[in-house]
């Protein structure tokens, strides 16, 4: 037994479904019997001349704006001049055709003059043989040239229509074989005109009539369309009879298909049975089914539906079938609320997710290669310490008379900072002539190392000897100046060789001076280091000197 809740849900769903079905049935439209193929090129014979051209727009309006694409007329068959195109109304039809590219001009052309004068079969046979012999070629050549001149070279020519009947002089039965030769001669003549693009329509009556129409067929090489004129008349009582009878509608379709030709219906309409909407409905359905190249209804009484007011029911069927379909009013669809059926909450079972242990993959230890760092030895540049030797100062030997030998004051040599020495200022005394020893300077090679500073030796003062002829009062003499050493800024040696500096040479004493100097020789190596040195003594033998003997 179902639960009450589910029973309620089922009831609601069933009610809604029934409502929707009922609504859909009420809104459904009845089946549309509108025939398919209503877009096939169609027209109507309204009049042979300018009135027929002028009525086409009105027929279109009556059909709700239907596009009338086919204009259909006939050449008069009373005289050869009319058959040759010597009529003015062709210009009106040519203008209409050229106005739109998709329009089609259909022209029925008789094959004999006095076409409706009920000429006997014997006379018709003679006329056929004359035409087959080429006696009428010039008329059809002139017609072709006329149509090309008017700008309608693609006209559909319905030549010798209803040739299987008994009405027209251009009928086939009196001489079928001669008639076919005559047809071929006309087509050949018209196709020989430059610029033509004609299509020739072979259009017999439906049914056997005087002769089966297939016996008049001239051949595929001179026929482009296989048409048929079909009115509501015998043979046959129903439309189905018209389809299935010998040389009827079905045989036309089959014959055209066998010969690879399109079909057409240049003439059709009501006739012997009056206002027959069923015939109109069935004929339009047949046209839609087999899609002919074109069809034109003969619209005058008793055949027509627009200009003939005797057939209102047929007119309504014709109009409803060919009027362009227009969208009808939009009928809103009623909105049926959908009942909300509560969905029972079904707990979702919780399925535990199995814990899959993640395998531990050991990471391989890749040893890091030890790249030894190259040891670049730092060159040790020893800083040379200048060694300044202390010069040994000899005590001068004074000859007789004994003169108290003054002890020369020798200053202690001081080590100056490396600096270029200033030239010594000579003492303005008259020294004893002393020939200095030549000292050859040694060239010093340039070295990128720090140059060794040359420390000059201090000048040793020479004691003065009193002159007896001079004033005992001592005259102050300038003391030799000891140069003050200066600290030079370190100079980066250049790669050019530095020439050796010349050693300062002592100024020679003046001649007959009381000042004597004894040069000191310290050897070659020390002389290069301290320079040329000498010990000078000045003697004063004046009266006040204490050594004046007199």
ABEGO torsion letter per residue (X at the ends): XBBAAAAAAAAAAAAAAAAAAAAAAAABBBBBABBBGAABBBBBBAEABAAAAAAAAAAAAAAGGBBBABBBBBBBAABAAAAAGBBAAAAAAAAAAAABAABBBBBBBBABBGAAAGBBAAAAAAAAAAAAAGAAAAAAAAAAAAAAAAGBAABBBBBGBGAABAABAABAAABAAAAAAAAAAAAAAAAABBGBABBBBBBBBBEAEABBAAAABAEAAABABBBBBBBBBOBEABAAAAAABBGBAAAAAAAAAAAGBBBBBABBEBBAAEBBAAAAAAAAAAAAAAGBABBBBBBBOAABAAABAABAAAAAAAAAAABBBBBBBBBBBBBBBBBBBBBBBBBBBBBBBBBBBBBBBBBBBBBBBBBBBBBBBBBBBBBBBBBBBBBBBBBBBBBOBBBBBBBBBBBBBBBBBBBBBBBBBBBBBBBBBBBBBBBBBBBBBBBABBBBBBBBBBBBBBBBBBBAABBABBBBBBBBBBBBBBBBBBBBBBABBBBBBBBBBBBBBBBGBABBBBBBBAEAAAAAAAEBBBBBBBBBABAAAGABAX
